[in-house]
Amino acid sequence: MADELIHKIALSLIPGIGSVTAKALIAYTGSAEQVFREKEKALRQIPGVGSILTNNIIHSEVMTRAAREVEFLEKNQVKALFYLDADYPQRLLACPDAPIILYVKGNPPLNCTKSISIVGTRHATEYGRKMVDQFIAVLAERGYRILIVSGLAYGIDIQSHKSALRTGLPTVAVLGHGLETVYPALHTPVAREMVENNGGLVSDFTSHSPIERTNFLRRNRIIAGMSDATIVVESAKKGGALVTADIANSYNRDVFAFPGRVGDQYAEGCHFLIKSNRACLIETVSDLEYVMNWSATQSQPDATQPCLFYDFNPEEKQIMDLLRAEGETPIDLICIKTTLPMNKVSPTLLNLEFAGFVKGLPGKVFKVI
């Protein structure tokens, strides 16, 4: 199995071969391993390959590097999802330039029923942070089981992750570098909390890849591709958020933009998207529901029967016993009465909601269904 993974990673490392060509090579030869075993003449005849890329395949020295990467994955509990794997995010798979390998740390629901990306300026204002916080809070209060995707950058990105964590929604950060580090380093505690709470970190970069500006622009396609819709909260005339919005449009995904005050620097990008019909104006969750034809009742666990043969772990049993005895209980009181930390209670409640045993109410209050 490790040998198979080495060949998959090695294929992604060959100079000049991007995801589109790599997929073509696999389609013609049958597997990543067979690409390296194929005869030179046969490779040269594959459309889009030619003599230069054939030479790169035959004479590349990527196997050793790929083997080191597999060692890194095993040592650091990082998963490598191949584009043909069932766990690979299916929304991203529908994009023509989706990476053939996606590295994942944590256990995020990459194929969650609903997924949105929230992006914006690194220089977020108090207004922008408030909009993110309120928007995500309302999504959670309405019972949506939705994945929040962003890029862990300063400003709107990190606010999106923090707000998702605060409300118990799973959140994923798409990084522009390998998973051996977190950039910016200041956001390491948030990244760790995401991994521990049904979220995680994803990247198409191998470990120890250089941290360069172009990498962050490249990762924007994954942010857009993993989401049903991209929401821009604040942006200047130019910036990564507008690039993400353009990519989302190219994928035929919905784009939304929050309006700001006329003349504000970080409202100009959003206003441009709206005026040029590149984004729908959004003010509330209701606007998102209207355009996407979403309903909170579609995500409510009470619409489905709870699992009949569910084996509660100790934390789940403790919380269920408490809620049966106390009735509707705020999450803070659950922590106090069970003596469990918040980073255990929050994901446990989320699992119980998914299983159909617990319902979340406004104000982070929970009850047994």
Secondary structure, DSSP 4 states (H G I P E B T S, - for coil): -HHHHHHHHHHHHSTT--HHHHHHHHHHHSSHHHHHHS-HHHHHTSTTTHHHHHHHHHH---HHHHHHHHHHHHHHTEEEEETTSTTS-HHHHTSTT--SEEEEEE---TT-SEEEEEE--SS--HHHHHHHHHHHHHHHHTT--EEEEE---TTHHHHHHHHHHHHT--EEEE-SS-TTS-SSGGGHHHHHHHHHTT-EEEESSPTT----HHHHHHHHHHHHHT-SEEEE----SSSHHHHHHHHHHHTT-EEEE----TT-GGGHHHHHHHHTTSSEE-SSHHHHHHHHT--GGGT-GGGSPPPSS----HHHHHHHHHHHHH-SEEHHHHHHHHT--HHHHHHHHHHHHHHTSEEEETTTEEEE-
